């Protein structure tokens, strides 16, 4: 479940059935927030996007990057310490 603020300051509650689709929705919303022109012009209209995430993050982040046209090579896994 995600709470999203719109450009007009309103909030929208997005309910999903699992973590994988929630992660993909989060990537989709972040991409649209930064590059709204992607809706009409597609990925060719935006610069190369890179997602940084923990090496322990859910596998669905790479799947989401593939589905959204960002590419799995653009998901950078960051090493974590013992904490």
Phi and psi restraints in degrees (value plus and minus 20) as a CYANA .aco file:
   2 UNK   PHI    -149.2  -109.2
   2 UNK   PSI     124.0   164.0
   3 UNK   PHI    -126.8   -86.8
   3 UNK   PSI     101.1   141.1
   4 UNK   PHI    -138.6   -98.6
   4 UNK   PSI     113.0   153.0
   5 UNK   PHI    -114.4   -74.4
   5 UNK   PSI     111.3   151.3
   6 UNK   PHI    -103.8   -63.8
   6 UNK   PSI     151.8   191.8
   7 UNK   PHI     -82.5   -42.5
   7 UNK   PSI     -45.3    -5.3
   8 UNK   PHI    -109.7   -69.7
   8 UNK   PSI     -14.0    26.0
   9 UNK   PHI      67.7   107.7
   9 UNK   PSI     -15.6    24.4
  10 UNK   PHI    -104.8   -64.8
  10 UNK   PSI     142.1   182.1
  11 UNK   PHI    -135.0   -95.0
  11 UNK   PSI     125.6   165.6
  12 UNK   PHI    -146.1  -106.1
  12 UNK   PSI     114.2   154.2
  13 UNK   PHI    -119.3   -79.3
  13 UNK   PSI     101.4   141.4
  14 UNK   PHI    -129.2   -89.2
  14 UNK   PSI      96.4   136.4
  15 UNK   PHI    -124.5   -84.5
  15 UNK   PSI     110.9   150.9
  16 UNK   PHI    -148.0  -108.0
  16 UNK   PSI     149.2   189.2
  17 UNK   PHI    -113.7   -73.7
  17 UNK   PSI     -25.8    14.2
  18 UNK   PHI    -188.2  -148.2
  18 UNK   PSI     150.3   190.3
  19 UNK   PHI     -87.9   -47.9
  19 UNK   PSI     -56.6   -16.6
  20 UNK   PHI     -82.9   -42.9
  20 UNK   PSI     -69.3   -29.3
  21 UNK   PHI     -90.0   -50.0
  21 UNK   PSI     -52.5   -12.5
  22 UNK   PHI     -83.6   -43.6
  22 UNK   PSI     -61.9   -21.9
  23 UNK   PHI     -84.3   -44.3
  23 UNK   PSI     -60.8   -20.8
  24 UNK   PHI     -87.3   -47.3
  24 UNK   PSI     -60.5   -20.5
  25 UNK   PHI     -81.1   -41.1
  25 UNK   PSI     -60.6   -20.6
  26 UNK   PHI     -81.9   -41.9
  26 UNK   PSI     -62.4   -22.4
  27 UNK   PHI     -86.6   -46.6
  27 UNK   PSI     -60.4   -20.4
  28 UNK   PHI     -82.3   -42.3
  28 UNK   PSI     -66.2   -26.2
  29 UNK   PHI     -86.9   -46.9
  29 UNK   PSI     -61.2   -21.2
  30 UNK   PHI     -83.2   -43.2
  30 UNK   PSI     -63.1   -23.1
  31 UNK   PHI     -81.9   -41.9
  31 UNK   PSI     -64.8   -24.8
  32 UNK   PHI     -86.7   -46.7
  32 UNK   PSI     -56.8   -16.8
  33 UNK   PHI     -82.6   -42.6
  33 UNK   PSI     -62.2   -22.2
  34 UNK   PHI    -100.5   -60.5
  34 UNK   PSI     -52.5   -12.5
  35 UNK   PHI    -156.7  -116.7
  35 UNK   PSI      52.4    92.4
  36 UNK   PHI     -82.0   -42.0
  36 UNK   PSI     -41.4    -1.4
  37 UNK   PHI     -87.2   -47.2
  37 UNK   PSI     -34.3     5.7
  38 UNK   PHI     -81.8   -41.8
  38 UNK   PSI     -44.9    -4.9
  39 UNK   PHI     -83.1   -43.1
  39 UNK   PSI     -62.7   -22.7
  40 UNK   PHI    -112.7   -72.7
  40 UNK   PSI     -56.8   -16.8
  41 UNK   PHI    -123.1   -83.1
  41 UNK   PSI     -31.9     8.1
  42 UNK   PHI      60.2   100.2
  42 UNK   PSI    -194.2  -154.2
  43 UNK   PHI     -87.4   -47.4
  43 UNK   PSI     -40.4    -0.4
  44 UNK   PHI     -85.2   -45.2
  44 UNK   PSI     -39.9     0.1
  45 UNK   PHI    -106.8   -66.8
  45 UNK   PSI     -26.7    13.3
  46 UNK   PHI    -137.5   -97.5
  46 UNK   PSI     137.0   177.0
  47 UNK   PHI     -89.6   -49.6
  47 UNK   PSI     150.5   190.5
  48 UNK   PHI     -80.0   -40.0
  48 UNK   PSI     108.0   148.0
  49 UNK   PHI    -118.9   -78.9
  49 UNK   PSI     123.2   163.2
  50 UNK   PHI    -150.4  -110.4
  50 UNK   PSI     115.6   155.6
  51 UNK   PHI    -131.6   -91.6
  51 UNK   PSI     105.3   145.3
  52 UNK   PHI    -120.7   -80.7
  52 UNK   PSI     112.3   152.3
  53 UNK   PHI    -170.1  -130.1
  53 UNK   PSI     142.4   182.4
  54 UNK   PHI     -85.5   -45.5
  54 UNK   PSI     128.2   168.2
  55 UNK   PHI     -83.3   -43.3
  55 UNK   PSI     -34.6     5.4
  56 UNK   PHI    -119.4   -79.4
  56 UNK   PSI     -12.1    27.9
  57 UNK   PHI     -89.7   -49.7
  57 UNK   PSI     144.7   184.7
  58 UNK   PHI     -86.6   -46.6
  58 UNK   PSI     122.6   162.6
  59 UNK   PHI     -78.6   -38.6
  59 UNK   PSI     -41.8    -1.8
  60 UNK   PHI     -87.2   -47.2
  60 UNK   PSI     -37.6     2.4
  61 UNK   PHI     -84.8   -44.8
  61 UNK   PSI     -60.4   -20.4
  62 UNK   PHI     -89.2   -49.2
  62 UNK   PSI     -58.6   -18.6
  63 UNK   PHI     -83.8   -43.8
  63 UNK   PSI     -61.1   -21.1
  64 UNK   PHI     -84.4   -44.4
  64 UNK   PSI     -61.2   -21.2
  65 UNK   PHI     -81.5   -41.5
  65 UNK   PSI     -59.4   -19.4
  66 UNK   PHI     -85.8   -45.8
  66 UNK   PSI     -66.0   -26.0
  67 UNK   PHI     -86.3   -46.3
  67 UNK   PSI     -51.9   -11.9
  68 UNK   PHI    -110.2   -70.2
  68 UNK   PSI     -17.3    22.7
  69 UNK   PHI      61.0   101.0
  69 UNK   PSI     -10.1    29.9
  70 UNK   PHI    -100.2   -60.2
  70 UNK   PSI     -57.6   -17.6
  71 UNK   PHI      77.3   117.3
  71 UNK   PSI     119.2   159.2
  72 UNK   PHI     -88.3   -48.3
  72 UNK   PSI     -47.2    -7.2
  73 UNK   PHI     -88.3   -48.3
  73 UNK   PSI     -35.8     4.2
  74 UNK   PHI    -112.3   -72.3
  74 UNK   PSI     -13.5    26.5
  75 UNK   PHI    -119.1   -79.1
  75 UNK   PSI      91.6   131.6
  76 UNK   PHI    -119.3   -79.3
  76 UNK   PSI     100.4   140.4
  77 UNK   PHI    -109.6   -69.6
  77 UNK   PSI     106.5   146.5
  78 UNK   PHI    -118.4   -78.4
  78 UNK   PSI     108.5   148.5
  79 UNK   PHI     -85.9   -45.9
  79 UNK   PSI     127.4   167.4
  80 UNK   PHI    -135.7   -95.7
  80 UNK   PSI     131.7   171.7
  81 UNK   PHI    -109.4   -69.4
  81 UNK   PSI    -191.3  -151.3
  82 UNK   PHI     -88.1   -48.1
  82 UNK   PSI     -32.3     7.7
